[in-house]
Amino acid sequence: MKAVYWQRGESLDYTNSGATVIEANSIIDLKTRIAVAGTSINPKETGSIHVTGVYRIKKKDSGAINFGAAVYYDATDSTGGITTTAASMTPAGYAAEESAAGADTILVKLLG
């Protein structure tokens, strides 16, 4: 069996199956990982999502997160955010910086 090279894979085509626009830079929960919308994507249209890279994302909790810690995306309510709690959350990647208690955001290296 042979494989045919398609693309590098940092960004992928993604079809918005919802009824509202996905705004650029929105987090998209893919259930096994997260992605970041590279462009606004209208309903029923295809746009670009980023699946690698480092992004500054809002934290869910105010606690400290250590550099390199596995982090998860909590989309259980409208506030969303990054947490170190794994239960029922979507894997996001790992902390790309130390984030002190009380900090609102953290740099996250997305799962590759």
C-alpha positions in Angstrom: 0.0 0.0 0.0 1.2 3.5 -0.8 0.5 6.8 0.8 0.1 10.1 -1.1 1.4 13.2 0.6 -1.5 15.7 1.2 -0.3 18.6 3.4 1.9 19.4 6.4 -0.9 19.2 8.9 -0.5 22.3 11.1 -3.8 23.6 9.8 -6.7 21.4 8.5 -9.9 22.0 6.6 -12.9 22.0 8.9 -16.6 22.2 8.0 -18.8 24.1 10.4 -21.8 21.8 10.9 -23.4 24.2 13.4 -25.9 27.0 12.9 -23.7 29.9 14.0 -20.4 31.4 12.8 -17.3 30.0 14.4 -15.3 33.2 15.0 -11.5 33.3 14.2 -9.4 32.3 17.2 -12.3 30.3 18.8 -11.5 27.0 20.4 -13.1 24.1 18.7 -13.6 21.0 20.9 -12.8 17.9 18.7 -13.5 15.6 21.7 -10.1 14.0 21.5 -8.2 17.3 21.3 -8.8 21.0 20.7 -8.2 23.2 17.7 -8.2 26.9 17.1 -10.2 28.5 14.3 -7.7 30.2 11.9 -10.5 32.1 10.2 -14.2 32.8 10.8 -16.2 29.8 9.5 -19.8 30.4 8.4 -22.4 27.6 9.0 -22.1 24.8 6.5 -18.9 26.2 5.1 -15.3 25.0 5.3 -12.5 27.0 6.9 -9.1 26.5 8.4 -8.4 25.3 11.9 -5.0 25.1 13.6 -4.1 21.8 15.3 -0.5 22.6 16.4 1.2 25.6 17.9 1.2 27.5 21.2 -1.8 29.7 22.1 -2.6 31.9 25.1 -5.9 30.6 26.4 -8.1 31.5 29.4 -7.7 29.4 32.5 -10.8 27.8 34.0 -9.4 27.8 37.6 -7.3 30.4 39.4 -4.8 27.8 40.6 -1.2 27.5 39.6 -0.2 25.3 36.7 3.4 24.1 36.3 5.3 24.2 33.0 4.9 21.0 31.1 1.7 19.9 33.0 -0.9 18.1 31.0 -3.8 20.4 30.5 -7.4 19.9 29.4 -10.2 22.0 27.9 -13.3 22.4 30.0 -16.3 23.2 27.8 -19.0 22.1 30.3 -20.4 25.6 30.6 -20.2 29.0 28.8 -17.1 30.1 30.6 -14.8 27.3 29.3 -11.1 27.3 29.9 -8.0 25.3 30.6 -7.7 23.1 33.6 -5.4 20.4 35.0 -8.5 18.3 35.8 -8.7 15.4 33.4 -12.1 13.9 34.3 -14.6 14.4 31.5 -12.5 17.0 29.8 -10.9 17.2 26.4 -7.1 16.9 26.2 -5.6 20.2 25.1 -1.9 19.7 25.3 0.6 20.9 27.9 1.5 24.1 29.7 4.1 26.0 27.8 4.8 28.3 30.7 4.5 28.5 34.5 1.1 30.0 35.3 0.8 31.5 38.8 -2.2 31.2 41.0 -4.6 34.0 40.2 -3.4 34.3 36.5 -6.2 34.5 34.0 -4.5 32.8 31.1 -1.8 30.3 30.2 0.2 29.4 27.1 -0.8 26.0 25.9 1.1 23.8 23.4 -1.6 22.0 21.5 -1.5 18.2 21.1 0.3 17.6 17.8 
